[in-house]
Amino acid sequence: MQIRLVRSAHRFIRHCLLLAIAIVGAGAILLSTRAGPQTLEPLPLFVDIQATGNNDGSSWVNAFTSLDAAIAAAQDTGSLWIAQGTYKPANGNTGFYIDKRLKLYGGFLGPHDLSDPSYLGELQLQVRRGSYQRTILDGDIGSPVANADNVEHVVTIESVSGVDGKAGVILDGFRINSGYALGVNE
């Protein structure tokens, strides 16, 4: 008698589990068909002047060390997450040149938490460590004591318009220093 009850109980539990899996699976299918078509944003590219990895932007360890290179590699509508540090443009004429829809977010600690060596860096925009680490876009590409050799414009955004009322370019979490524009039309 006990063996029959155990077998019946096992059969009952197995059927309940299969039914639960079927219901959850059907719910997932129903949810995915209700959501309609979605456009996925590209994954963010990581930028960290102190990175020592592959320099491909795929993670904090493999972050681009050059903001210019990251901007060039980014897809239209992409995001760049930039760790603390001072970034200087390679081009003295245009500064950091942006000619596509991008979101640039500074203020990340990146993998530089000295109190926690196992920390790999922020993986969500909303959890930037601390109160915005200092991320500086600096136009002082020449002598630190002379201003005349600084870039004319630290950031140049070229004819980028947004879609559906959204901004074409977002710069968030930066300090911009040492541009040297002269004249009325600068």
Order of alpha helices (4+ residues) and beta strands (2+ residues): alpha-beta-alpha-beta-beta-beta-beta-beta-beta-beta-beta
